[in-house]
Amino acid sequence: MLAESEGPKPIGSEALWKSSIIVNNTKHPVTHHQHKRRAPIQRSCFLGLETKPELLWEDWDEGGEFTKSLTLKNIGLKLQKLQLRPPVTKFFSISSSRNVAVSPGTTLSIPVTFKPEEKCKYEDSIEFHGKDGSFQVSLQAVVPSPALEVPDTVLLPLCAVHQAASAPFLLKNLSKLHTYFHWECPEPFQVSPEEGVLKPSQEIQLMVVFQPQQALLYNKLAACRFGEEGEKADCCVAVRLQGVAKYPCLQLRSPSSKAEQQHGGPVLNFGSVAVGQSVQKCFDICNPSHVSKAGF
């Protein structure tokens, strides 16, 4: 009879590749926080001009120079003349004229350059003033942070006790940072490779090995600690590993005979054999269980 080693019963394989993204710090592998990337910024309309209300820099390094384009599309029926107030901090700059005009049906593109000096959050804005009013476009730069994507659950094949089964899964680096990772995996599971460094946006295949020593239903969490290469790995993502172990069952079968019926089990009856002669008999070894038996 199977006993359960931890947690609820295994779920179906349809949950095998359901993904979770976790980048917040955590001290316990079973207590984690999900982080979802920002949804694409929707365009808005101001004074008949279609534009984004915000420009966002997410992947950057201090000391570099990063440029995005702010576009203004005139979807109205009249010419829009605007006075532009540039960013006030030295970290954001534009090369456009302070006075701009956008004709109906045309688009104006304004390059905005971000020059960070240290790793911290930056905020600024650009203001546009027209005859009928004004509007503002926010400029934001957030600190790059490591982010890994893994499946919520990996379901291992049915396995015989003292044997091994394995299943692959993907580990993906969603950030633009070189990210170090290290797995903390409970027995009887093992993740390989146990540690490594992922390049920006790199995806690798890992292997879970299941080596049960008892006939149990196993349901455990493996924790992956990760962080920017060279920094403390203080982020964590957890993957649920599920597997079932059973004892194999072997049966011996031979042609039925009265002797077998009398003994209640398989009997090979060689009858009378003369000295110096040999007689050969055959019997079958069967495995009626759902797990394989490597040797006996």
URCORNOR-V648458 format. One line per field, one symbol per residue. phi: phi as a letter, one per 30 degrees, with the letter a starting at -180 (. if undefined). psi: psi as a letter, one per 20 degrees, with the letter a starting at -180 (. if undefined). burial: # if it has 16 or more other C-alpha atoms within 10 Angstrom, else .. A space follows every 50 residues. Layout:
phi: ???
psi: ???
burial: ???
This chain:
phi: .dccdaidddcdddcdcdcbbbbddacbdccbcdbcdddedddbcbhicc addacbcccabdicbbcbcccbcdcccbdccbcccdecdddcabcdddcb bbdeicbcccdbccbdcbdadbbaabcbcbdckbabcdcbbcddbdbccb ddbbcddebdeicbbbacaccbddcccdcdbbcccddccbcbddalbcde idbbccbcccbdcbdbccbbccccdaadeicddccbbcbdcbabcbddbc bcbbedbddddddiadbccdidbddicbbcbcbccccddccdbdaa
psi: qqqphparqqrriijhjpqqppiqqqiphinrpqppqqqppqqrppkjpp rpipppphorqqiapppqppqopojajqpopqpporqhrihqqqjqqipq poqpjrpppoppppnqhrnrpqqarpqppahjarrqpqpqpqppqqpqpr qgqpoqqpqqpjaqqrqqrqppoirjqopqqppopqqkqpppqhrapprp jqpqprpppomqiqnropnrpppoprrppirpnjrqqpppppqppqpqpq qpprpqrhgghhijrppooibppqpirqppqqrqoqnirjqqohr.
burial: .........#.....#...#######..##.##...........###### #####.#..##........#.#####...#####.##....###...... .###..##...#####.....#.###.##......##.###..####### ################..#.###############...###.....###. .#.....######################...#.##############.. ...#...........###......................###...
